[in-house]
């Protein structure tokens, strides 16, 4: 145990005081006395699911292919409208069609993981795209970010549905949007980023990724109705289904590795097209859904116990914080891949998020944010402004009111996409190594707790362990009184948070 304290003490000496602050766009940068190197800074700022962190190879390859993006890496003095620029209209339309097509299977999978009707998930994305585009005219948060329902929040929403019932989740989303509005009004996202270590978020996402992967694993060996063998599990039909899924997953990964820096939508298109064609010759389970009616109603809850309301408030606070943290981290990555190197403003992004969340609560919708996977596809497909997001919204809207077209999607193809998304979230733990062994141990602990105990409880326990370990280090090694430790933490929170606008 003393060895652990010494390890934490060494990390604190090496990096303490917690000398990272957040700049005006939500990126964490080192103070003058920090020992963080450039790799550490990149690790702190990048979101670790749905996409790769290094985008320099993508930009270099685009240059080699004759891309006409500006050679300068300096931001333009007048970036122009974030919502629409006539000179980029053609590229934005093409990018929107490509990214919108990719968004469909991801939205379907995340909605299923969240225990929400697929139609509601699609409607949430369409509405968020409209709000994001309108907001870009006045207060743009980023220029090429693509709104969508977040895979990292899917198990959280599923827990909410199981605990409160789908009929009461509209009120939970309304509460979440209200808390996000308060955070936006006072710019409290700067304090959240200081209070919650990035590696704990990575651990949380890893636990969520494992949940997603295991949830959809059953689709890779599921058989169509009537083909189940009563006497054996590994029948010839099931072995064939497993073989098809394995070949499909291998193809998807190979295509992703080949095209991730140029056209990351290619593996999604190929696996869906190949699965749809295969289904015409081989009997495989197909996606089925109820044609849910979208109803507009006030998000009024129906609870029997006041304690349930209190628990929902805590649930909404957690949901709001995770949503905000993921958006700020995604914005840091989106800024890096912006073709014109334009700056992001995370508080403006938060404005669009809470408005869309509050609006979606009136038709039973879900939470949203500008996800990195779809944003990366949007950028590499040629997007320069948020006009591409409006096109994405149009594509998603079509499938919202024509959900029967999704019944041509094989379940194994959807499972491949979602298992891969879960793996990318787990893979983010590799990047925690930049923070040292203590951070890695705590991130793994957080991931295990999230998977075994639950997202809300797991994160709280991991944060409590983190606080207790640091408290004991300061008491036993630094010989600091408890009151001084608490005061130091509060002062650091105020100091680092004040560096953010």
C-alpha positions in Angstrom: 0.0 0.0 0.0 2.9 2.4 0.8 4.3 1.6 -2.6 1.0 2.8 -4.2 1.2 6.0 -2.1 4.8 6.6 -3.2 3.8 6.1 -6.9 0.9 8.6 -6.5 3.3 10.9 -4.6 5.8 10.7 -7.4 3.1 11.4 -10.0 2.0 14.4 -8.0 5.5 15.7 -7.7 6.1 15.2 -11.3 2.8 16.9 -12.3 1.6 18.7 -9.3 0.1 21.0 -8.7 -2.5 19.9 -11.2 -1.1 22.3 -13.7 -3.4 21.9 -16.5 -5.9 24.5 -17.3 -8.5 25.0 -20.0 -8.3 27.6 -22.6 -11.1 29.7 -24.1 -12.3 26.9 -26.3 -12.3 24.1 -23.7 -8.9 22.6 -24.6 -6.7 21.7 -21.7 -3.2 23.3 -21.9 -0.3 23.2 -19.5 0.6 26.1 -17.1 4.1 27.5 -17.3 5.4 25.2 -14.5 3.9 22.0 -16.0 6.1 19.1 -17.1 3.5 17.8 -19.6 4.9 17.2 -23.0 3.0 17.5 -26.3 1.9 13.9 -26.3 0.4 14.4 -22.8 -1.5 17.4 -24.0 -2.9 15.6 -27.0 -4.0 12.7 -24.8 -5.8 15.1 -22.5 -7.7 16.8 -25.2 -8.8 14.0 -27.5 -11.9 11.9 -27.1 -11.1 8.2 -27.1 -14.0 6.5 -28.8 -15.4 6.1 -32.3 -12.3 7.4 -34.1 -8.5 7.6 -34.1 -6.7 10.4 -32.3 -4.0 11.3 -34.9 -5.3 13.2 -37.8 -2.1 14.5 -39.2 -1.8 11.4 -41.5 -5.2 12.2 -42.8 -4.3 15.7 -43.7 -1.1 14.6 -45.4 -2.8 12.0 -47.4 -5.5 14.5 -48.5 -2.7 16.8 -49.7 -1.1 14.0 -51.7 -4.5 13.3 -53.3 -4.6 16.9 -54.6 -6.8 18.4 -51.9 -7.2 22.1 -52.3 -7.4 22.8 -48.6 -5.2 25.7 -47.6 -1.5 24.8 -46.9 -1.3 27.3 -44.0 -1.9 26.0 -40.5 -2.7 29.4 -39.1 -6.4 30.2 -38.5 -8.0 32.6 -40.9 -8.7 36.1 -39.5 -12.3 35.9 -40.9 -13.4 32.3 -41.0 -16.8 33.3 -42.5 -20.2 31.9 -41.5 -20.2 28.5 -39.8 -23.7 27.8 -41.1 -23.3 28.3 -44.8 -20.8 29.6 -47.4 -21.7 29.5 -51.0 -18.3 28.5 -52.2 -18.4 25.3 -50.1 -22.1 24.5 -50.7 -21.4 21.6 -53.2 -18.8 20.0 -51.0 -21.0 20.4 -47.9 -24.0 18.7 -49.7 -21.8 15.7 -50.8 -20.3 15.4 -47.3 -23.8 15.5 -45.7 -25.0 12.7 -47.9 -22.1 10.5 -47.0 -22.0 11.3 -43.3 -25.8 11.0 -43.1 -25.7 7.5 -44.6 -23.1 6.5 -42.1 -25.2 8.0 -39.2 -28.1 5.7 -39.9 -26.7 2.3 -38.7 -24.9 4.0 -35.8 -28.1 5.7 -34.7 -30.0 2.5 -35.0 -27.5 0.5 -32.9 -27.2 3.2 -30.2 -31.0 3.5 -30.0 -31.3 -0.3 -29.5 -28.5 -0.2 -26.9 -30.3 2.6 -25.1 -33.6 0.6 -25.1 -35.3 3.4 -27.0 -37.5 3.0 -30.1 -35.3 3.4 -33.3 -37.6 6.0 -34.7 -37.2 8.2 -31.6 -33.4 7.9 -31.9 -33.5 9.0 -35.6 -35.9 11.8 -34.8 -33.5 13.0 -32.0 -30.6 13.2 -34.5 -32.7 15.0 -37.1 -33.8 17.6 -34.6 -30.3 18.0 -33.2 -29.0 18.6 -36.7 -31.5 21.3 -37.3 -30.7 23.1 -34.0 -27.0 22.7 -34.6 -27.3 24.4 -38.0 -29.5 27.2 -36.7 -27.2 27.8 -33.8 -24.2 28.0 -36.2 -25.6 31.2 -37.6 -25.3 33.0 -34.3 -23.0 31.2 -31.9 -21.1 28.4 -33.6 -19.4 25.9 -31.3 -17.5 24.2 -34.1 -17.6 24.3 -37.9 -17.8 20.7 -39.0 -19.1 18.8 -36.0 -21.9 16.3 -36.6 -24.7 15.9 -34.0 -25.9 12.5 -33.0 -26.8 10.3 -30.1 -23.7 9.3 -28.2 -22.7 5.6 -27.9 -21.0 6.5 -24.5 -24.4 7.4 -23.1 -26.4 4.5 -24.4 -26.0 2.2 -21.3 -26.8 5.2 -19.1 -30.0 5.8 -20.9 -30.8 2.1 -20.8 -30.4 2.2 -17.0 -32.7 5.1 -16.9 -35.4 3.3 -19.0 -35.1 0.2 -16.7 -35.3 2.3 -13.5 -37.8 5.0 -14.4 -39.7 3.6 -17.4 -39.6 4.9 -20.9 -42.7 7.1 -20.2 -40.7 9.1 -17.5 -37.4 9.4 -19.5 -38.7 12.6 -21.2 -38.7 14.3 -17.9 -35.1 12.9 -17.2 -34.0 14.4 -20.5 -35.7 17.7 -19.7 -33.9 17.8 -16.3 -30.6 17.0 -18.1 -31.1 19.9 -20.5 -32.0 22.2 -17.6 -28.7 21.3 -15.8 -26.8 21.8 -19.0 -28.4 25.2 -19.5 -27.2 26.2 -16.1 -23.7 24.9 -16.8 -23.8 26.9 -20.1 -25.1 30.1 -18.5 -22.3 30.2 -15.9 -19.7 28.4 -18.1 -19.3 25.7 -15.4 -18.0 23.2 -17.9 -14.5 24.6 -17.1 -14.8 23.4 -13.5 -16.2 20.0 -14.5 -13.2 19.3 -16.6 -10.9 20.2 -13.7 -12.8 18.2 -11.1 -13.2 14.9 -13.1 -9.8 13.5 -14.3 -9.7 12.7 -18.0 -8.5 9.2 -17.3 -11.6 8.5 -15.2 -13.7 9.4 -18.2 -11.6 7.1 -20.4 -12.2 4.3 -17.9 -15.9 5.0 -17.9 -16.1 4.8 -21.7 -14.1 1.6 -21.7 -16.7 0.0 -19.3 -19.5 1.3 -21.5 -17.7 0.0 -24.6 -17.5 -3.5 -23.1 -21.3 -3.3 -22.4 -22.0 -2.3 -26.0 -19.8 -5.1 -27.5 -21.3 -7.8 -25.4 -24.9 -6.5 -26.0 -24.5 -6.9 -29.7 -22.4 -10.1 -29.7 -25.5 -12.2 -29.6 -26.5 -10.8 -33.0 -23.4 -12.5 -34.6 -24.8 -16.0 -33.9 -28.5 -15.3 -33.8 -30.6 -17.5 -36.2 -33.8 -16.6 -38.1 -37.1 -17.8 -36.5 -37.7 -21.5 -37.2 -34.0 -22.4 -37.7 -33.2 -23.0 -34.0 -32.1 -26.6 -33.2 -33.7 -27.9 -30.0 -31.0 -30.6 -29.3 -27.8 -28.6 -30.0 -26.6 -25.1 -29.9 -23.8 -25.3 -32.5 -26.0 -26.5 -35.3 -24.8 -26.2 -38.9 -26.9 -23.0 -39.4 -25.4 -21.4 -36.3 -21.8 -22.3 -37.4 -22.5 -20.7 -40.7 -23.9 -17.6 -39.1 -20.8 -17.3 -36.9 -18.5 -17.8 -39.9 -20.4 -15.0 -41.8 -20.0 -12.6 -38.9 -16.3 -13.4 -38.4 -15.6 -12.8 -42.1 -17.7 -9.6 -42.1 -15.9 -8.3 -39.0 -12.5 -9.0 -40.5 -13.5 -7.2 -43.7 -14.8 -4.2 -41.8 -11.6 -3.9 -39.8 -9.4 -4.3 -42.9 -11.3 -1.6 -44.7 -11.3 0.7 -41.7 -7.5 0.5 -41.4 -7.1 1.2 -45.1 -9.6 4.1 -45.4 -9.7 5.6 -41.9 -7.6 8.6 -42.9 -9.3 9.2 -46.3 -12.9 7.9 -46.4 -13.8 6.3 -43.0 -17.4 5.8 -44.2 -16.2 3.1 -46.7 -16.3 0.1 -44.3 -19.8 1.1 -43.1 -21.1 1.3 -46.7 -19.4 -2.0 -47.7 -20.6 -4.1 -44.7 -24.2 -2.8 -45.1 -24.3 -3.4 -48.8 -22.6 -6.8 -48.6 -24.9 -7.9 -45.8 -28.0 -6.7 -47.7 -26.9 -8.6 -50.8 -26.0 -11.7 -48.8 -29.4 -11.7 -47.2 -31.0 -12.3 -50.6 -29.3 -15.6 -51.0 -28.7 -16.8 -47.4 -31.3 -16.8 -44.6 -30.0 -14.4 -41.9 -31.9 -12.5 -39.1 -33.0 -9.1 -40.3 -33.7 -5.9 -38.3 -37.3 -5.5 -37.3 -39.0 -2.7 -35.4 -42.3 -1.3 -34.5 -43.5 1.8 -36.4 -43.5 4.0 -33.2 -45.7 7.1 -33.4 -43.9 10.3 -32.5 -46.1 12.2 -30.1 -45.6 15.7 -28.8 -46.4 16.1 -25.1 -45.2 18.0 -22.0 -42.5 16.0 -20.2 -44.5 15.5 -17.0 -43.3 12.5 -14.8 -45.5 10.1 -13.0 -43.8 8.9 -9.8 -45.2 7.2 -6.7 -42.3 8.0 -4.4 -40.4 11.3 -3.8 -37.2 9.3 -3.5 -37.5 8.3 -7.1 -37.5 12.0 -8.1 -34.4 12.6 -6.1 -32.7 9.6 -7.7 -33.7 11.0 -11.1 -32.2 14.4 -10.3 -28.9 12.6 -9.5 -29.2 10.6 -12.7 -29.8 13.8 -14.7 -26.8 15.5 -13.2 -24.6 12.6 -14.1 -26.0 12.4 -17.6 -25.5 16.2 -18.1 -21.9 16.1 -16.8 -20.8 13.1 -19.0 -22.5 14.8 -22.1 -20.7 18.0 -21.4 -17.3 16.4 -20.9 -17.6 14.3 -24.0 -18.6 17.4 -26.1 -15.6 19.4 -24.8 -13.2 16.6 -25.5 -14.7 16.0 -29.0 -14.4 19.8 -29.7 -10.7 19.6 -29.0 -10.3 16.9 -31.6 -12.7 18.5 -34.1 -10.6 21.7 -34.0 -7.5 19.6 -34.9 -9.2 18.2 -38.1 -10.9 21.5 -39.2 -9.7 22.0 -42.8 -9.4 25.8 -42.1 -8.0 25.5 -38.6 -10.9 27.4 -37.1 -11.2 27.6 -33.3 -14.0 25.9 -31.4 -16.0 27.3 -28.6 -17.2 24.6 -26.3 -19.7 26.7 -24.4 -21.4 27.6 -27.7 -21.6 23.9 -28.5 -23.2 23.4 -25.1 -25.8 26.0 -26.0 -26.9 23.9 -29.0 -26.8 20.7 -27.0 -29.1 21.8 -24.2 -31.6 23.4 -26.6 -31.8 20.3 -28.7 -32.0 18.1 -25.6 -34.8 20.2 -24.1 -36.7 20.2 -27.4 -36.3 16.5 -27.9 -37.8 15.9 -24.4 -41.2 17.1 -25.8 -41.3 14.1 -28.2 -39.6 11.6 -25.9 -36.2 12.0 -27.5 -32.7 11.3 -26.3 -29.5 13.2 -25.5 -27.1 14.4 -28.2 -23.6 15.8 -28.9 -21.2 16.3 -31.8 -19.7 12.8 -32.0 -16.2 12.4 -33.2 -16.7 9.5 -35.6 -19.4 11.2 -37.6 -17.6 14.5 -37.5 -14.4 12.9 -38.8 -16.4 11.3 -41.7 -18.0 14.7 -42.3 -14.7 16.4 -42.6 -13.0 13.8 -44.7 -16.0 13.7 -47.0 -15.3 17.4 -47.8 -17.4 19.4 -45.3 -16.4 23.0 -44.6 -19.4 24.4 -42.8 -22.5 23.3 -40.8 -24.5 23.3 -44.0 -23.4 19.6 -44.3 -25.2 19.0 -40.9 -28.4 20.3 -42.4 -28.1 17.7 -45.2 -27.3 15.0 -42.7 -30.5 16.0 -40.9 -32.5 15.6 -44.1 -31.1 12.1 -44.7 -31.9 11.0 -41.2 -35.4 12.6 -41.5 -36.1 10.5 -44.5 -35.4 7.3 -42.6 -37.3 8.6 -39.6 -40.5 8.6 -41.6 -39.6 5.5 -43.7 -38.3 3.1 -41.1 -39.5 0.2 -43.1 -36.5 0.7 -45.4 -34.3 -0.3 -42.4 -35.8 -3.8 -42.4 -33.3 -4.7 -45.2 -30.4 -4.3 -42.7 -29.1 -7.7 -41.5 -28.6 -7.9 -37.7 -25.1 -9.3 -38.0 -24.0 -6.2 -40.1 -25.4 -3.9 -37.4 -23.6 -6.0 -34.7 -20.3 -5.7 -36.5 -20.6 -1.9 -36.5 -21.5 -1.7 -32.9 -19.0 -4.2 -31.6 -16.3 -2.3 -33.4 -17.6 1.0 -31.8 -17.4 -0.7 -28.4 -13.8 -1.9 -29.1 -12.7 1.6 -30.0 -14.0 2.9 -26.7 -12.1 0.1 -24.8 -9.0 0.9 -26.9 -8.9 4.4 -25.4 -7.3 2.9 -22.3 -4.1 2.6 -24.2 -3.8 6.4 -24.3 -4.1 6.6 -20.5 -0.6 5.3 -20.3 0.6 8.8 -20.9 -0.7 9.7 -17.5 1.3 7.1 -15.6 0.6 3.7 -13.9 -1.7 5.2 -11.2 -4.0 6.7 -13.8 -4.1 3.4 -15.7 -4.9 1.4 -12.6 -7.7 3.9 -11.7 -9.1 4.0 -15.2 -9.2 0.2 -15.3 -10.9 0.1 -11.9 -13.4 2.7 -13.1 -14.1 0.6 -16.2 -14.6 -2.6 -14.2 -16.9 -0.8 -11.7 -18.9 0.7 -14.5 -19.4 -2.7 -16.2 -20.2 -4.7 -13.0 -21.9 -2.1 -10.7 -23.3 0.5 -13.0 -22.3 3.7 -14.7 -23.5 6.1 -12.1 -22.3 4.1 -9.1 -19.1 3.0 -10.8 -18.0 6.6 -11.6 -18.8 7.8 -8.1 -16.9 4.9 -6.4 -13.9 5.5 -8.7 -13.9 9.3 -7.9 -14.2 8.5 -4.2 -11.2 6.1 -4.4 -9.2 8.8 -6.3 -10.0 11.4 -3.6 -9.1 9.0 -0.7 -5.8 8.0 -2.2 -4.7 11.5 -2.8 -5.9 12.5 0.7 -3.9 9.7 2.3 -0.8 10.7 0.2 -1.0 14.3 1.3 -1.6 13.3 5.0 1.1 10.5 5.3 3.8 11.8 2.9 3.3 15.6 2.7 2.2 15.8 6.3 -0.6 18.2 5.5 -3.6 18.7 7.7 -7.0 17.8 6.3 -8.3 21.3 6.3 -5.3 22.5 4.3 -5.8 19.6 1.8 -9.5 20.6 1.2 -8.6 24.3 0.9 -5.9 23.5 -1.5 -8.3 21.5 -3.7 -10.8 24.3 -3.7 -8.2 26.9 -4.5 -6.9 24.7 -7.4 -10.4 24.3 -8.7 -11.0 28.0 -8.6 -7.6 28.8 -10.1 -7.7 26.3 -13.0 -11.4 27.0 -13.6 -10.8 30.8 -13.7 -8.3 30.3 -16.6 -11.2 29.1 -18.7 -13.8 31.4 -20.3 
